[in-house]
Amino acid sequence: MSHLTLQRRARLRAGFVPQVAAAARPDPLGITEIRLFPVREPVSGIRYSLLKVTTRSGVTGWGECGYDPNWDVKALQSSWIGRPANAYATIAPSTPCGAALDMASLDILGKTAKAPVYRILGGPTRTKVRAYSSPYSRQFPVAVIDVPTPESRNQGKAYQNRIADLVNAVPADVDFVLAGNGRLSPGDAASVAATVEAKHPLWFDEPCSPSNIEALRKVSGETVVPLGFGSGIEDPGVFQTLLREGLVDLVRPDIGIFGISGVRRVAALAEPYYVAVAPRHSGGPIGTAAAIQLAASMPNFFIQHVPLPADERDRAMRREIVSPALENGKSGFLEVTNSPGLGITVNEAAVEKYHAS
């Protein structure tokens, strides 16, 4: 081997050694701890799970998802402790608490960058977030009308008259959503849509099950009332099929299932079809904080549901867990904050206080 070759190899080794050493340095975004806190509202009894993620640098993030007593946080810890929080895009759909882990990871990235999550995701696309609640709240003046549970299939005129009475009771200057809750057959759903069409609902939510595409054509083909679907859908491919077939006017992915990133992916599917997004949300105040960040990052966002409890004691619990109280809307809108991450501080003492047994 020539002297020149030896010199060249020595220079190469000298050049690579610092890079190898740099690569071996601990990642400050590496996850060191994951804790799961199931909580329960004192009056309604509604449960949801809060997730706290801590990184090597000491930055913590919070997320939220649905409640499942069978979830094993140890499996999540074994998969994610040691991995960096900025790897949130690799969270598998089957990951327990995956939605909460996604929110918490983005919360960490926002805090690290000293920017709200919506800026990390390319926003803001708006300065305030339109919202509605169920039960009806004056701070969110959009009425939600639940269709009566049908006694059998193929309801007749009496049933349609009941629907008409419910709709006519809504003040003329108040928007409303008709909630089918998947209770109706496609034939009944088409009849109900025809009954309310002249009243211009914002949309008809879950008029029937989306499982039968051919049956859905009967509903969508016979009315101009916008149709919304999303309840129970966990596979983005279902939304893609509904969009491709022209059977949905409003996609409603659940933020407690898909997380911030997953809902954004569904929104991206919907945008070429000129379809708007109204994310579903049935959890707690951390989910609301995540929903605000999500809305401020999506061009085709329409409206956000806020599941405000009917009882003041449950509302007080939500305010106790999270500050500031982002669920206090004004004139039908939620405020878009400029604070880093999800824009909230979580009171761990309150989280422990309302631990679900």
CORVEN-V680838 format. One record per residue. N is the residue number from 1. RES is the residue in one small letter. NEAR is the number of other C-alpha atoms within 8 Angstrom. Layout:
BEGIN
N;RES;NEAR
N;RES;NEAR
END
This chain:
BEGIN
1;m;4
2;s;5
3;h;6
4;l;6
5;t;8
6;l;9
7;q;8
8;r;8
9;r;8
10;a;8
11;r;8
12;l;8
13;r;8
14;a;8
15;g;8
16;f;8
17;v;8
18;p;8
19;q;8
20;v;8
21;a;8
22;a;7
23;a;6
24;a;6
25;r;6
26;p;5
27;d;7
28;p;7
29;l;10
30;g;14
31;i;15
32;t;10
33;e;9
34;i;13
35;r;8
36;l;9
37;f;10
38;p;11
39;v;13
40;r;11
41;e;11
42;p;8
43;v;7
44;s;8
45;g;7
46;i;6
47;r;12
48;y;13
49;s;12
50;l;14
51;l;15
52;k;12
53;v;15
54;t;12
55;t;14
56;r;11
57;s;7
58;g;6
59;v;10
60;t;11
61;g;13
62;w;16
63;g;17
64;e;18
65;c;17
66;g;11
67;y;8
68;d;5
69;p;4
70;n;4
71;w;7
72;d;7
73;v;10
74;k;6
75;a;7
76;l;12
77;q;10
78;s;7
79;s;6
80;w;8
81;i;11
82;g;7
83;r;8
84;p;9
85;a;13
86;n;9
87;a;8
88;y;10
89;a;7
90;t;5
91;i;9
92;a;6
93;p;6
94;s;5
95;t;8
96;p;8
97;c;12
98;g;15
99;a;15
100;a;15
101;l;14
102;d;15
103;m;15
104;a;15
105;s;14
106;l;15
107;d;16
108;i;13
109;l;13
110;g;15
111;k;12
112;t;8
113;a;7
114;k;9
115;a;13
116;p;16
117;v;14
118;y;12
119;r;10
120;i;10
121;l;7
122;g;7
123;g;11
124;p;9
125;t;9
126;r;7
127;t;8
128;k;9
129;v;14
130;r;10
131;a;12
132;y;15
133;s;13
134;s;11
135;p;9
136;y;11
137;s;10
138;r;5
139;q;10
140;f;14
141;p;12
142;v;13
143;a;12
144;v;12
145;i;10
146;d;8
147;v;9
148;p;5
149;t;5
150;p;9
151;e;5
152;s;5
153;r;8
154;n;7
155;q;11
156;g;6
157;k;6
158;a;7
159;y;9
160;q;12
161;n;8
162;r;8
163;i;13
164;a;10
165;d;8
166;l;9
167;v;10
168;n;7
169;a;6
170;v;9
171;p;6
172;a;5
173;d;4
174;v;9
175;d;10
176;f;12
177;v;13
178;l;12
179;a;12
180;g;14
181;n;10
182;g;8
183;r;10
184;l;13
185;s;10
186;p;12
187;g;10
188;d;11
189;a;13
190;a;13
191;s;9
192;v;10
193;a;12
194;a;10
195;t;10
196;v;12
197;e;11
198;a;6
199;k;6
200;h;7
201;p;13
202;l;9
203;w;12
204;f;15
205;d;12
206;e;15
207;p;15
208;c;13
209;s;10
210;p;8
211;s;4
212;n;7
213;i;8
214;e;6
215;a;8
216;l;12
217;r;9
218;k;11
219;v;13
220;s;12
221;g;6
222;e;8
223;t;10
224;v;6
225;v;11
226;p;11
227;l;14
228;g;14
229;f;11
230;g;12
231;s;9
232;g;4
233;i;9
234;e;6
235;d;6
236;p;8
237;g;6
238;v;8
239;f;11
240;q;10
241;t;8
242;l;11
243;l;11
244;r;7
245;e;6
246;g;7
247;l;11
248;v;13
249;d;10
250;l;13
251;v;17
252;r;12
253;p;15
254;d;14
255;i;16
256;g;14
257;i;11
258;f;14
259;g;15
260;i;13
261;s;9
262;g;9
263;v;13
264;r;10
265;r;8
266;v;12
267;a;14
268;a;8
269;l;9
270;a;14
271;e;10
272;p;7
273;y;7
274;y;6
275;v;12
276;a;13
277;v;14
278;a;13
279;p;14
280;r;12
281;h;13
282;s;7
283;g;13
284;g;10
285;p;12
286;i;12
287;g;14
288;t;13
289;a;12
290;a;12
291;a;12
292;i;12
293;q;13
294;l;11
295;a;11
296;a;15
297;s;13
298;m;11
299;p;5
300;n;9
301;f;10
302;f;8
303;i;11
304;q;14
305;h;12
306;v;12
307;p;11
308;l;9
309;p;9
310;a;7
311;d;8
312;e;7
313;r;8
314;d;13
315;r;11
316;a;8
317;m;11
318;r;10
319;r;11
320;e;9
321;i;12
322;v;13
323;s;11
324;p;7
325;a;7
326;l;11
327;e;9
328;n;7
329;g;11
330;k;8
331;s;7
332;g;12
333;f;12
334;l;14
335;e;10
336;v;10
337;t;6
338;n;7
339;s;10
340;p;13
341;g;15
342;l;13
343;g;10
344;i;11
345;t;7
346;v;8
347;n;10
348;e;7
349;a;6
350;a;10
351;v;11
352;e;9
353;k;6
354;y;11
355;h;10
356;a;7
357;s;2
END
